[in-house]
Amino acid sequence: MDKFIVSARKYRPQDFSTVVGQSHITTTLKNAIKNNQLAHAFLFCGPRGVGKTTCARILAKTINCENPDQYGEACNKCHSCVSFNEGTSLNIHELDAASNNSVDDIRTLVEQVRFAPQAGKYKVYIIDEVHMLSSSAFNAFLKTLEEPPSYAIFILATTEKHKILPTILSRCQIFDFKRITTADTVEHLQDICNKEDITAEKAALQVIAQKSEGCMRDALSILDKIVSFTNGELSYKNTLEHLNILDADYYFKLLEAMQQQQLSDALLVYDDINRKGFEGDLVLNGLAEFIRNLLVCKDEKVASLLEVVESFRDKYIAAGKAVDAAWLISALNVLNEAEINYKGARNKRLHVELALIKLSYLGQALQLTAEPAGKKKALESVRPVSFRNIPAMEPVVSRSTPQTVPSTGSSAPREPKVSVPAPTPASQDRPSGNGAEGAKLIVEAGVKPAGGASLGSLSKIRQQFSSRLQNNETQIRPLETDALAKAWATYARQLRENKNPAVQSLEMAALRILDASNFEVVTSNNLEQKFIEQEKRTLSEFLQKEFANRAISFTVIVEERPDTEEPVERPLNTREQFLQIVEQYPLVKELKDRLKLELDY
């Protein structure tokens, strides 16, 4: 009894011409081999089971072939090809990065790269699932991948390109493998069935191709499984039963019952489906896909997106034309919501039946919510309400200063004239002797203030303010050197009592008076400046209170002062130490010159 080999291994392509569905990549590789334009690093990325590792092995075999044909294919007859087919070639090394992803594994690989091939032109290193390498392993691999020996070629394969470092991507030629189409998969499966003497219906092969979702390895595995189950006969019915797929006839029955609003028929069809062991989420998902196909059939431009069994294609197109697009879109929304909430439902069957009830009466709901034909005309006849112009309110003018408004025939009211004396520079900086006059507001045409307050209260506040300025005028003291130093020392003493670290910076600072209200604080470094800046607000309030002058302000600057600089001895470096020794002992230099020594300073 011969040993059984699965179809995915038995019918693995051995040259570029037998690779299915990746002609854009195989053509590029063959032209690169013929023109001798091979890169030193390749990155094959794409979904699972589409031929990445297979193409890497074919490329490794072809570039070492001794007698390639005119199309860039390997001969499969020379010593290199035979040893490769038998798995005994020493020029091809495969590494599974999923289990060998450490730095030590990559270092071992890099050490092997140093040895040239004993036979053949190239040593090829195929690293599968390269995205599983750690960051340290990637970094250890960078230099070798960028500048490998002339005989070394690296082929990296991965299903998750986004996990690879950009520095690795920039060093490789990237080939993106695409999913294998349903037609190519069916053709390849039919070819294998002919070689294996398997009786297979085309509809069954199409179901397998749709179930594999573009993965050839999955399609071949499903084929082997169903052939073992059916004893070499592949029928549409057996395929649906084995793959646990619901027949499309059930969906057509459900659609007919829901279109006719026959809820009882729809529930009976679902009961039949439930008795066969199909879960509710599978029914909801399949029905949503079925309605999606009907929606696709309504437009000839996207009819190519319809991936169904050919025997059902005409039936789908006829049903799609008979159903309204609004019903299909609304049904997809209902099914999508039901599928999302299915997991949280306690009674799964009732949850699916509620969705079927909604779909059964969906057409009636759409009719009720549709706008009546005459509504649009009614909306067009509606006109905006006209508002009459309301004249603006005239201002309330004070009785004491009446105004005469000339009659110009215009109803626009005249605004009251208010004049405020321009402030002098002295009044802007600090209060002066005539501060009471500067604070006086002259109203030529007063307007009654909001809140019902009278003008008498405002005049009372002005009188209080002017009297306060006159009382404070006698207490204002200009800045003097002795008084400022005394106040500065008082504040520093308060900081020392509170154990504030800024006290030392205040004591070491120098004061420089600029005018009667401004002075500078001179510090020797930035650290002292920052300490004083932290106390600036409270210090300014203290000085303003001491001198009774709210205009007092100061700035903190940094200046190098000669009295604060202290000479610092710098240690000698090695060169200066050597020169000092040579100056004291000249024979040391003579010994250095005779022995021709070179000192590393």
C-alpha positions as CSV (number, residue, x, y, z in Angstrom):
1,M,0.0,0.0,0.0
2,D,1.5,3.3,-1.1
3,K,1.8,6.0,1.4
4,F,-0.9,8.7,1.1
5,I,0.3,12.2,0.3
6,V,-2.1,15.1,0.6
7,S,-2.8,17.0,-2.6
8,A,-1.3,20.2,-1.4
9,R,2.1,18.5,-1.2
10,K,1.6,16.0,-4.1
11,Y,0.7,18.6,-6.6
12,R,2.9,21.4,-5.3
13,P,4.1,23.3,-8.4
14,Q,7.7,22.5,-9.5
15,D,8.3,25.3,-11.9
16,F,6.9,28.8,-12.6
17,S,4.5,27.6,-15.4
18,T,2.5,25.5,-12.9
19,V,2.0,28.2,-10.3
20,V,-1.7,29.1,-10.2
21,G,-3.0,32.7,-10.2
22,Q,0.3,34.5,-9.7
23,S,1.4,35.2,-13.3
24,H,2.4,38.8,-12.5
25,I,5.0,37.5,-10.1
26,T,6.3,34.5,-12.0
27,T,6.8,36.5,-15.2
28,T,8.8,39.1,-13.4
29,L,11.0,36.4,-11.8
30,K,11.6,34.6,-15.0
31,N,12.6,37.8,-16.8
32,A,15.0,38.7,-14.0
33,I,16.7,35.3,-14.3
34,K,17.0,35.5,-18.1
35,N,18.4,39.1,-17.9
36,N,20.7,38.3,-15.0
37,Q,19.1,41.0,-12.9
38,L,18.5,39.2,-9.7
39,A,18.2,41.1,-6.5
40,H,20.0,39.9,-3.3
41,A,16.8,40.0,-1.2
42,F,13.2,39.3,-1.9
43,L,10.1,39.7,0.2
44,F,7.1,37.6,-0.7
45,C,3.9,38.7,1.1
46,G,0.3,37.9,0.8
47,P,-2.5,35.7,2.2
48,R,-2.0,32.2,3.3
49,G,-1.9,29.3,0.8
50,V,-1.3,31.4,-2.4
51,G,2.2,30.2,-3.3
52,K,4.7,32.3,-1.5
53,T,6.9,29.5,-0.2
54,T,6.4,27.5,-3.4
55,C,7.6,30.4,-5.6
56,A,10.6,30.9,-3.2
57,R,11.6,27.2,-3.7
58,I,11.1,27.4,-7.5
59,L,13.3,30.5,-7.6
60,A,16.0,28.9,-5.5
61,K,16.0,25.8,-7.8
62,T,15.9,27.8,-11.0
63,I,18.8,30.1,-10.3
64,N,21.1,27.1,-9.5
65,C,19.9,25.1,-12.5
66,E,22.8,24.1,-14.8
67,N,20.7,24.0,-18.0
68,P,17.8,26.4,-17.8
69,D,15.5,26.6,-20.9
70,Q,14.9,29.6,-23.1
71,Y,11.9,30.6,-21.0
72,G,13.8,30.8,-17.7
73,E,12.5,27.5,-16.3
74,A,14.6,24.8,-14.5
75,C,15.3,21.7,-16.5
76,N,14.6,19.3,-13.5
77,K,17.3,16.9,-15.0
78,C,20.6,18.3,-13.9
79,H,22.4,17.4,-10.7
80,S,21.3,20.6,-8.9
81,C,17.6,20.2,-9.8
82,V,17.6,16.5,-8.9
83,S,19.2,17.1,-5.6
84,F,16.7,19.9,-4.9
85,N,13.7,17.8,-5.8
86,E,15.0,15.0,-3.5
87,G,15.6,17.5,-0.7
88,T,19.4,16.9,-0.5
89,S,20.6,20.2,-1.9
90,L,23.2,22.0,0.2
91,N,22.7,25.3,-1.5
92,I,19.1,25.9,-0.1
93,H,18.5,26.6,3.5
94,E,15.0,27.1,5.0
95,L,14.4,28.7,8.3
96,D,11.1,28.8,10.1
97,A,11.1,32.2,11.8
98,A,8.1,31.3,13.9
99,S,10.2,28.9,16.0
100,N,13.6,30.4,15.4
101,N,13.1,34.0,16.1
102,S,15.8,34.9,18.6
103,V,19.1,36.8,18.0
104,D,21.2,33.6,18.4
105,D,19.3,32.0,15.5
106,I,19.9,34.9,13.2
107,R,23.6,35.0,14.2
108,T,24.0,31.4,13.4
109,L,22.4,32.1,10.0
110,V,24.8,35.0,9.4
111,E,27.8,32.8,10.2
112,Q,26.7,30.3,7.6
113,V,26.4,33.0,5.0
114,R,30.2,33.5,5.1
115,F,30.8,30.1,3.4
116,A,30.6,30.0,-0.4
117,P,28.6,27.2,-2.1
118,Q,30.6,24.0,-3.0
119,A,28.5,23.5,-6.1
120,G,26.3,25.8,-8.0
121,K,26.1,29.6,-8.2
122,Y,24.1,30.7,-5.3
123,K,23.3,29.9,-1.7
124,V,19.6,30.7,-1.1
125,Y,18.2,31.3,2.4
126,I,14.4,31.1,2.6
127,I,13.0,32.6,5.9
128,D,9.3,31.7,6.3
129,E,7.0,33.7,8.6
130,V,9.7,36.4,8.9
131,H,7.3,38.8,10.8
132,M,7.7,36.5,13.8
133,L,11.3,37.6,14.3
134,S,12.0,39.8,17.4
135,S,13.2,43.4,17.0
136,S,16.7,42.4,18.2
137,A,16.8,39.6,15.6
138,F,15.7,42.1,12.9
139,N,18.5,44.5,13.9
140,A,21.1,41.7,13.9
141,F,20.0,40.8,10.4
142,L,20.1,44.3,8.9
143,K,23.8,44.6,7.9
144,T,23.9,41.2,6.3
145,L,20.7,41.8,4.4
146,E,22.0,45.1,3.1
147,E,25.4,43.9,1.9
148,P,25.4,40.1,1.6
149,P,28.1,38.2,-0.4
150,S,27.6,38.0,-4.1
151,Y,26.6,34.3,-3.9
152,A,24.0,34.8,-1.2
153,I,20.3,35.4,-1.9
154,F,17.6,35.9,0.8
155,I,13.9,35.2,0.3
156,L,11.6,36.3,3.1
157,A,8.0,35.2,3.2
158,T,5.3,36.6,5.4
159,T,1.5,36.9,5.7
160,E,1.7,40.1,7.8
161,K,3.8,42.7,6.0
162,H,2.8,45.5,8.3
163,K,4.7,43.9,11.2
164,I,8.1,44.0,9.4
165,L,10.5,46.9,10.2
166,P,10.7,49.6,7.5
167,T,14.5,49.2,7.5
168,I,14.0,45.5,6.3
169,L,11.4,46.5,3.7
170,S,13.7,49.1,2.2
171,R,16.4,46.4,1.6
172,C,14.1,44.0,-0.3
173,Q,12.3,43.7,-3.5
174,I,8.7,43.3,-2.5
175,F,6.3,41.0,-4.3
176,D,2.6,41.1,-3.3
177,F,0.8,37.9,-3.9
178,K,-3.0,38.1,-4.5
179,R,-5.8,35.8,-3.6
180,I,-6.4,33.1,-6.2
181,T,-9.7,33.7,-8.1
182,T,-12.6,31.3,-8.0
183,A,-12.2,30.5,-11.7
184,D,-8.5,29.6,-11.3
185,T,-9.2,27.5,-8.3
186,V,-12.0,25.5,-10.0
187,E,-9.7,24.9,-13.0
188,H,-6.9,23.6,-10.9
189,L,-9.2,21.4,-8.9
190,Q,-10.7,20.0,-12.1
191,D,-7.2,19.2,-13.4
192,I,-6.4,17.3,-10.2
193,C,-9.7,15.4,-10.3
194,N,-8.9,14.3,-13.8
195,K,-5.4,13.1,-12.8
196,E,-6.8,11.2,-9.7
197,D,-9.8,9.8,-11.6
198,I,-12.3,11.6,-9.3
199,T,-15.8,12.2,-10.5
200,A,-16.6,15.8,-9.6
201,E,-19.5,18.1,-10.5
202,K,-18.5,21.6,-11.4
203,A,-21.0,23.1,-9.0
204,A,-19.3,21.2,-6.1
205,L,-15.9,22.5,-7.2
206,Q,-17.3,26.0,-7.3
207,V,-18.6,25.6,-3.7
208,I,-15.2,24.4,-2.6
209,A,-13.5,27.4,-4.3
210,Q,-15.9,29.8,-2.6
211,K,-15.3,28.2,0.8
212,S,-11.5,28.4,0.4
213,E,-11.7,32.2,-0.1
214,G,-8.7,32.4,-2.5
215,C,-6.5,30.0,-0.6
216,M,-5.4,27.1,-2.8
217,R,-4.1,25.0,0.1
218,D,-7.4,25.2,1.9
219,A,-9.2,24.2,-1.4
220,L,-7.0,21.1,-1.8
221,S,-7.5,20.1,1.8
222,I,-11.3,20.4,1.5
223,L,-11.1,18.4,-1.7
224,D,-9.2,15.6,0.0
225,K,-11.6,15.5,2.9
226,I,-14.7,15.3,0.8
227,V,-13.2,12.7,-1.6
228,S,-12.5,10.5,1.5
229,F,-16.0,11.1,2.7
230,T,-17.8,10.3,-0.6
231,N,-15.4,7.6,-1.7
232,G,-14.2,9.4,-4.9
233,E,-17.5,10.9,-6.0
234,L,-17.8,14.7,-5.6
235,S,-21.4,15.9,-5.9
236,Y,-23.0,19.2,-5.1
237,K,-25.3,17.7,-2.4
238,N,-22.5,15.9,-0.6
239,T,-20.3,19.0,-0.7
240,L,-23.0,21.1,0.9
241,E,-23.6,18.5,3.6
242,H,-19.9,18.0,4.4
243,L,-19.1,21.8,4.5
244,N,-22.2,22.6,6.5
245,I,-23.4,25.0,3.9
246,L,-27.1,25.8,3.5
247,D,-28.5,25.2,0.0
248,A,-29.4,28.4,-1.9
249,D,-32.9,26.9,-2.5
250,Y,-33.8,27.6,1.1
251,Y,-33.0,31.3,0.7
252,F,-35.1,31.5,-2.4
253,K,-38.0,29.9,-0.5
254,L,-37.5,32.4,2.4
255,L,-37.4,35.3,-0.1
256,E,-40.6,34.2,-1.8
257,A,-42.4,33.9,1.6
258,M,-41.2,37.3,2.8
259,Q,-42.1,39.0,-0.5
260,Q,-45.7,37.7,-0.2
261,Q,-45.8,38.5,3.5
262,Q,-46.5,34.8,4.3
263,L,-45.0,34.7,7.8
264,S,-46.1,31.1,8.4
265,D,-44.3,29.8,5.4
266,A,-41.1,31.6,6.4
267,L,-41.2,30.2,9.9
268,L,-41.8,26.7,8.5
269,V,-38.8,27.0,6.2
270,Y,-36.6,28.2,9.1
271,D,-37.9,25.3,11.2
272,D,-36.8,22.9,8.5
273,I,-33.4,24.5,8.4
274,N,-33.1,24.4,12.2
275,R,-34.0,20.6,12.3
276,K,-31.0,20.0,10.0
277,G,-28.7,21.3,12.7
278,F,-27.8,24.8,11.2
279,E,-27.2,27.4,13.8
280,G,-29.1,30.7,13.8
281,D,-26.0,32.9,13.2
282,L,-25.2,30.8,10.1
283,V,-28.7,31.3,8.8
284,L,-28.5,35.1,9.3
285,N,-25.1,35.3,7.7
286,G,-26.1,33.2,4.7
287,L,-29.3,35.2,4.2
288,A,-27.4,38.5,4.3
289,E,-25.0,37.2,1.7
290,F,-27.9,36.0,-0.4
291,I,-29.6,39.4,-0.3
292,R,-26.2,41.0,-1.1
293,N,-26.0,38.9,-4.3
294,L,-29.5,39.9,-5.3
295,L,-28.5,43.6,-4.8
296,V,-25.4,43.0,-7.0
297,C,-27.5,41.5,-9.7
298,K,-29.6,44.6,-10.2
299,D,-26.8,46.5,-11.9
300,E,-25.0,45.0,-14.9
301,K,-21.8,47.0,-14.1
302,V,-21.2,45.0,-10.9
303,A,-22.6,41.7,-12.0
304,S,-19.1,40.4,-12.2
305,L,-19.0,40.5,-8.3
306,L,-21.6,37.8,-8.2
307,E,-19.7,34.7,-7.0
308,V,-22.3,31.9,-7.0
309,V,-22.7,28.5,-8.6
310,E,-23.3,28.8,-12.3
311,S,-26.5,26.8,-12.2
312,F,-28.0,29.4,-9.9
313,R,-26.7,32.5,-11.7
314,D,-29.8,33.0,-13.9
315,K,-32.0,32.4,-10.9
316,Y,-30.2,35.1,-8.9
317,I,-30.5,37.6,-11.8
318,A,-34.2,37.0,-12.2
319,A,-34.9,37.3,-8.5
320,G,-32.8,40.4,-8.2
321,K,-34.8,42.2,-10.9
322,A,-38.1,41.3,-9.3
323,V,-37.2,42.7,-5.8
324,D,-37.1,46.4,-5.0
325,A,-33.7,47.8,-4.1
326,A,-35.1,49.7,-1.1
327,W,-36.4,46.4,0.3
328,L,-33.0,44.8,-0.2
329,I,-31.1,47.6,1.5
330,S,-33.5,47.7,4.4
331,A,-33.3,43.9,4.8
332,L,-29.5,44.0,4.9
333,N,-29.8,46.6,7.8
334,V,-32.2,44.3,9.7
335,L,-30.0,41.2,9.2
336,N,-26.8,43.1,10.2
337,E,-28.4,44.3,13.4
338,A,-29.8,40.8,14.2
339,E,-26.4,39.2,13.5
340,I,-24.6,41.7,15.8
341,N,-27.0,41.1,18.7
342,Y,-27.2,37.3,18.2
343,K,-24.5,36.5,20.6
344,G,-26.2,38.4,23.5
345,A,-29.6,36.9,22.9
346,R,-30.8,34.4,25.4
347,N,-33.3,32.6,23.2
348,K,-31.4,32.2,19.9
349,R,-34.2,30.7,17.9
350,L,-36.7,33.5,18.9
351,H,-34.1,36.1,18.0
352,V,-33.8,34.7,14.4
353,E,-37.6,34.4,14.2
354,L,-38.0,38.0,15.2
355,A,-35.7,39.0,12.3
356,L,-37.8,36.9,9.9
357,I,-41.0,38.6,11.2
358,K,-39.5,42.0,10.5
359,L,-38.5,41.0,7.0
360,S,-41.9,39.5,6.3
361,Y,-43.6,42.8,7.0
362,L,-40.8,45.0,5.7
363,G,-42.5,45.8,2.5
364,Q,-45.7,47.0,4.3
365,A,-43.5,49.2,6.5
366,L,-41.8,50.8,3.5
367,Q,-45.2,51.6,2.0
368,L,-46.4,53.3,5.2
369,T,-43.2,55.4,5.5
370,A,-43.2,56.4,1.8
371,E,-44.0,60.0,1.2
372,P,-47.4,60.6,-0.5
373,A,-47.4,61.9,-4.1
374,G,-49.0,65.2,-3.3
375,K,-46.6,66.1,-0.4
376,K,-44.0,67.5,-2.7
377,K,-46.4,69.9,-4.3
378,A,-47.7,70.9,-0.9
379,L,-44.2,71.7,0.2
380,E,-43.6,73.8,-2.9
381,S,-46.7,75.9,-2.3
382,V,-45.6,76.8,1.3
383,R,-44.2,80.4,1.6
384,P,-42.3,81.9,4.4
385,V,-44.3,84.1,6.9
386,S,-43.8,87.8,6.4
387,F,-42.8,89.8,9.4
388,R,-43.5,93.6,9.8
389,N,-40.6,95.9,10.5
390,I,-40.4,97.0,14.1
391,P,-38.8,100.5,14.7
392,A,-35.7,100.7,16.9
393,M,-36.2,102.0,20.5
394,E,-35.1,105.6,21.2
395,P,-32.6,106.1,24.0
396,V,-33.7,107.5,27.3
397,V,-32.1,110.9,27.7
398,S,-31.4,112.4,31.1
399,R,-33.7,115.2,32.2
400,S,-30.8,117.4,33.3
401,T,-29.2,117.6,29.9
402,P,-32.0,117.6,27.3
403,Q,-31.0,117.2,23.7
404,T,-32.7,118.6,20.7
405,V,-32.8,116.3,17.7
406,P,-33.2,118.1,14.4
407,S,-36.0,116.8,12.3
408,T,-34.4,115.5,9.2
409,G,-37.2,113.3,8.2
410,S,-35.3,110.2,9.4
411,S,-36.6,108.0,12.2
412,A,-33.0,106.9,13.2
413,P,-32.3,108.0,16.8
414,R,-29.2,110.1,17.5
415,E,-26.6,108.5,19.9
416,P,-25.7,110.5,23.1
417,K,-22.3,112.1,23.0
418,V,-19.9,111.0,25.8
419,S,-16.4,112.5,26.1
420,V,-13.6,111.1,28.3
421,P,-10.4,113.1,28.9
422,A,-7.3,111.4,27.5
423,P,-5.1,110.1,30.2
424,T,-1.7,111.5,30.6
425,P,1.4,109.3,30.8
426,A,1.8,109.9,34.5
427,S,-1.7,108.8,35.2
428,Q,-1.2,105.7,33.2
429,D,1.8,104.5,35.2
430,R,0.9,105.5,38.8
431,P,-1.5,107.9,40.6
432,S,-0.3,111.5,40.8
433,G,-1.4,114.6,42.6
434,N,-4.2,115.3,40.1
435,G,-5.5,111.7,40.1
436,A,-8.9,112.8,41.3
437,E,-9.3,115.0,38.2
438,G,-8.0,112.2,35.9
439,A,-10.6,109.8,37.3
440,K,-13.5,112.2,36.7
441,L,-15.9,111.2,34.0
442,I,-17.6,114.1,32.1
443,V,-21.0,113.1,30.7
444,E,-22.4,115.6,28.3
445,A,-25.5,113.6,27.5
446,G,-26.1,110.9,30.1
447,V,-27.9,107.7,29.6
448,K,-29.7,106.1,32.6
449,P,-27.5,103.1,33.7
450,A,-28.9,99.6,33.6
451,G,-30.3,98.0,36.7
452,G,-32.1,101.2,37.7
453,A,-29.0,102.7,39.4
454,S,-29.0,106.5,39.5
455,L,-26.2,108.8,38.5
456,G,-25.9,110.1,42.1
457,S,-24.4,106.8,43.3
458,L,-21.7,107.0,40.6
459,S,-20.8,110.5,41.6
460,K,-20.5,109.3,45.3
461,I,-18.1,106.6,44.2
462,R,-16.0,109.1,42.3
463,Q,-15.8,111.3,45.4
464,Q,-14.7,108.4,47.6
465,F,-12.0,107.5,45.0
466,S,-10.7,111.0,44.7
467,S,-10.5,111.4,48.5
468,R,-8.6,108.1,48.8
469,L,-6.1,109.3,46.3
470,Q,-5.6,112.6,48.2
471,N,-5.0,110.7,51.4
472,N,-2.5,108.3,49.8
473,E,-0.7,111.2,48.0
474,T,1.0,112.2,51.2
475,Q,2.2,108.6,52.0
476,I,3.9,107.8,48.6
477,R,7.7,107.4,49.1
478,P,10.1,107.4,46.1
479,L,12.8,104.7,45.9
480,E,16.0,105.5,47.7
481,T,19.2,103.4,48.0
482,D,19.2,103.1,51.8
483,A,15.4,102.6,52.1
484,L,15.4,100.0,49.4
485,A,18.3,98.1,50.9
486,K,16.5,98.1,54.3
487,A,13.2,96.9,52.9
488,W,15.1,94.2,50.8
489,A,16.9,93.0,54.0
490,T,13.6,92.9,55.9
491,Y,12.1,90.7,53.2
492,A,15.2,88.4,53.2
493,R,14.9,88.1,57.0
494,Q,11.3,86.9,56.6
495,L,12.4,84.3,54.1
496,R,15.2,83.1,56.4
497,E,12.7,82.6,59.2
498,N,10.5,80.6,56.9
499,K,13.5,78.6,55.7
500,N,13.0,79.5,52.1
501,P,15.9,78.5,49.8
502,A,15.7,81.8,47.9
503,V,17.1,83.8,50.8
504,Q,20.7,83.3,49.7
505,S,20.0,84.5,46.2
506,L,18.3,87.7,47.6
507,E,21.3,88.4,49.9
508,M,23.8,87.9,47.1
509,A,22.0,90.1,44.6
510,A,22.8,93.8,43.9
511,L,20.2,96.5,43.5
512,R,20.3,99.2,40.9
513,I,17.7,102.0,41.0
514,L,16.6,103.3,37.6
515,D,14.0,105.9,38.5
516,A,11.5,106.7,41.3
517,S,9.5,103.5,40.7
518,N,11.8,101.0,38.9
519,F,15.0,99.2,39.8
520,E,17.0,96.3,38.6
521,V,18.1,93.2,40.5
522,V,21.5,92.1,39.3
523,T,22.5,88.4,39.8
524,S,25.6,86.5,38.9
525,N,24.0,83.3,37.4
526,N,20.7,81.9,36.1
527,L,20.0,79.9,39.3
528,E,19.9,83.0,41.4
529,Q,17.7,84.7,38.8
530,K,15.2,81.8,38.9
531,F,15.0,81.9,42.7
532,I,14.3,85.6,42.7
533,E,11.7,85.3,39.9
534,Q,9.8,82.8,42.0
535,E,9.4,85.4,44.7
536,K,8.8,88.3,42.4
537,R,5.0,88.6,43.0
538,T,5.1,88.5,46.8
539,L,8.3,90.7,46.8
540,S,6.7,93.3,44.6
541,E,3.6,93.5,46.9
542,F,5.9,93.8,49.9
543,L,7.8,96.7,48.4
544,Q,4.7,98.5,47.1
545,K,3.3,98.3,50.6
546,E,6.5,99.5,52.3
547,F,6.8,102.5,49.9
548,A,3.1,103.1,49.5
549,N,3.6,103.1,45.8
550,R,1.7,100.7,43.6
551,A,3.9,101.6,40.6
552,I,7.0,100.0,42.0
553,S,8.4,97.2,39.8
554,F,11.7,95.6,39.2
555,T,13.4,93.3,36.7
556,V,15.9,90.5,37.4
557,I,19.0,90.4,35.1
558,V,22.2,88.3,35.0
559,E,25.6,90.0,34.9
560,E,29.0,88.6,35.5
561,R,30.5,90.4,38.4
562,P,34.3,90.3,39.0
563,D,33.9,90.1,42.8
564,T,32.0,86.9,42.6
565,E,34.3,85.0,40.2
566,E,36.7,82.6,41.9
567,P,39.6,80.9,40.2
568,V,39.0,77.2,39.8
569,E,41.9,74.9,39.3
570,R,41.5,72.6,36.3
571,P,43.1,69.1,36.4
572,L,45.7,68.5,33.7
573,N,44.8,66.2,30.9
574,T,47.1,63.4,29.8
575,R,48.9,65.4,27.1
576,E,49.7,68.2,29.6
577,Q,50.8,65.8,32.2
578,F,53.3,64.2,29.6
579,L,54.6,67.6,28.6
580,Q,55.1,68.5,32.3
581,I,57.1,65.3,32.8
582,V,59.2,65.9,29.7
583,E,60.0,69.4,30.9
584,Q,61.2,68.1,34.2
585,Y,62.9,64.9,32.9
586,P,64.1,65.4,29.2
587,L,65.4,61.8,29.1
588,V,61.9,60.5,28.9
589,K,61.3,62.2,25.6
590,E,64.6,60.9,24.3
591,L,63.6,57.4,25.3
592,K,60.2,57.8,23.5
593,D,62.0,58.9,20.3
594,R,64.5,56.1,20.4
595,L,61.9,53.4,20.9
596,K,59.6,55.1,18.3
597,L,56.7,55.0,20.7
598,E,53.4,56.6,19.9
599,L,51.4,57.9,22.9
600,D,47.6,57.8,22.9
601,Y,46.7,61.1,24.5
